[in-house]
Each structure stands twice: as structure tokens, then as C-alpha cells.
Amino acid sequence: MSHHDLPSGAGKVADDYPEVWRAYASLGKACAEAGPLDARTRRLVKLALSIGGGSEGAVHSHMRRALEEGIEPEALKQVAMLAIPTLGLPAGVAALTWIEDITDRR
């Protein structure tokens, strides 16, 4: 992912602190390679973690990447639905709206 593809805040960090960004990117790569999960599963897990963390920006970011990687919108919306019994209806509904922010643009 180039700095131009990053959300504005992350892109600014990448531009202003390139050594920090390289270390962060290396950590992400090492974590992704630390186990047997395939790329699709990792993306769905990262979306779920973003939802659980309540980070709208991270949900948007993982949604954009998931769609670019060919993950179907229905699977991504199901992640939000799975959040309802675990995190509560408000969190699940918020996640669904964040997901639809991206799917409705396409």
C-alpha cells in the first residue's frame, strides 16, 4: 500500500515519520505471517477487531482493502451482524453503517 492510499492521518504519519512507518509495516507483516490463517481470514479478523475496537476509520480501511481483494460485501456485512450478540446491538448497527459507508459508494 502506498502512502497515497492511506487515510489522511496515517498517510501523514508515513510521510512525516518514515522510519516509524516502516517499523509499523514490518510489524504488521510479521504478525500476518505468524500463523496459518489465509489472507481472506486475516482480513475478516482484522475487520472484526476494528469493529470490536470501535474504530470507524479502521473499519473503513479494512472494508476498502477487503473489497479490493474480492471479498463479497455479504460476508463483510455478516461480520457486523456477528458483532451484535457479542458487542451489543448499538455496536453492531454502528459497524453495519460503517461497512455500508464503503459498500454503498461502489
N, C-alpha and C positions, 0 to 999 in steps of 0.2 A: 504494500500500500504506500503510495507516495504521500508526501506531506500535503499535497493539494487535495487529496481525497479525504483528509481527516476533518472532523468537526473543527470549527474555528479555534476553540480553546486548546485542543490537543495539537492542532497544527502550529499554533503559536509556541507552545512548549517545544515541539520538534524543531522549529526554526531558531528559537532563542537559546535552547539548551540541547544541542545536538548530541552531546555525549550522554546526557541523561536519557534522551530518547532512544539512542542505540542500545543502552543497557536495558531499558524497559522492553524494547522489541526483542532483545536476546532472551530476557526472562520469559516473555510470552511464548517464544519458540521452544525453549527448554521445557516449559510446562506442558505445551501441546504434545511434545514428543516423549513425555514421561510415562506414558501408559498405552494401552491397546485401543483406545477409542478412535473410531474413524472420524474424518473431517466433518461429516454431517452431524454425527452425535455430539462432537465437541461444540459445533455452532449452536445446536439446540440447548445444550447445557449452559453455554455462555449467555444465551438469551434468557434462560430461566434464572440464572444467577443475577442478571441485570434487573429482571423483574423483581426478584426477591430483595435486591438491594434498593429498589425504588428509584432507579436511575433512568429517567426518561431519555437522556442523551445516549446512554449505553444501549438501551433498547432500540432506539432509532439506528444506531451504528450497526448493531448485530442484525437488525432487520435488513438493512441495505445490503450487507455482505451476504446474508442468507439467501436473499432473492437473487443476487448476482451469481451465487453458487448453485442456483437451480432448486433450492428448497421451496416446495409448494406453499403458498400462503395459508392453506388449510392446516398444514402441520404447525406452522408458526402461530396461528390463532389458537390451536389446541394447547400450546404451551401456556397461553394466558388463561384458558379455561381450567387447566390443571392447577393454576395458582389459587383458584377460588377456594377449594376446601382446605388448602394449606395456609394461605396468607389472609384469606377473607375476601368477601365479595367486593369491597371497595378497591382493594389492591388488584384483584383480577380484572375488574372493569377498567381501572386506570391502565393496566397493561394492555388490554384489548384496544383501548383508544390510541395508545402509543403505537401499537402494531398497525392499526388502521391508518394512522397518520402517514405511514410509508406505503402500505398496500394500496390505499386509495389514490396515491399520486401516480401510480403506474398504470 
